[in-house]
């Protein structure tokens, strides 16, 4: 079985169909696959690592925590983002500081804050309880604003349904 699992791990980096099938089978086998997926991570390219992250999330085994933390230093921004999100989704103990470090590294690289990597990392920090979402004051005031209720009818003729026999009123010029 171990050689079969190792072969499936290598297929994670294959063509889309092959990778999808390998991912589905690894998930179906379950937690027994986690050590082999962790061992195979260094040999996988970006696509394979992303697929492995999905296996980790679906299986839900906390043993993948150190491997996910290691992926926060990847050269691939999507791998870093997905690893942070997986750490939060799996509620991995000890993930807060590495995810904070990944966010600081993102800032040092001058990654625009609206790109998916910093957004995903901020979401992970929030889910891990290490960040409180900040709402700008003007937005807060808009949320609290309630328009007054209209107590008098609108002046002038009211439009009727286009399906009725009455036509829509015209506006004088």
C-alpha positions, 0 to 999 in steps of 0.5 A, a space after each residue: 500500500 505504501 508504494 501505491 500511496 507514494 505513486 499517488 503523491 507523485 501523480 499530484 503534480 501530473 496532468 489535471 485529470 491524473 492529479 484530480 484522480 490521485 487527490 480523490 483517492 488520497 482523500 478516500 484513503 484518509 489519514 494513512 496518506 498524510 505521512 507520505 504526502 508530507 514526505 513527497 512535498 519537496 519533490 512536488 512543483 507548485 501545482 502538486 503542492 496546491 493539490 497536496 494542500 487540498 488533500 491536507 484540508 480534506 483529510 483534516 489531520 493536524 499532523 500536516 501542520 508543520 508541513 503547511 507552516 513550511 509552505 509559508 516560505 514557498 517561492 509561489 505566492 498561491 502556495 503561501 496563500 493556500 497554506 495560510 488558509 489551510 492552517 486556519 481552516 484546520 485550526 493548527 496550534 502554533 500557526 499564528 506566529 508563522 502566519 504573522 511572519 508570512 504576512 510581514 514577508 508579504 509586506 516587505 515584498 511590497 505585495 499590493 494589499 488587495 492581491 489574493 495572497 495578503 487577503 488570504 493571509 489576513 483572513 487566516 490571521 482573523 480566523 486564528 484569532 490573531 487579527 481583528 478586522 478593521 472597518 474605516 470610520 466612514 463605513 461604520 457610520 454608513 452601516 449605522 445610518 438608517 434612512 427616515 421612513 416616508 410617511 407621505 406619498 410621492 407627489 405626482 402620478 405613480 408609474 404603473 406596471 408595463 403589463 397593465 393597460 395604463 402607460 408610464 407617465 412621461 416627464 415634461 421637458 
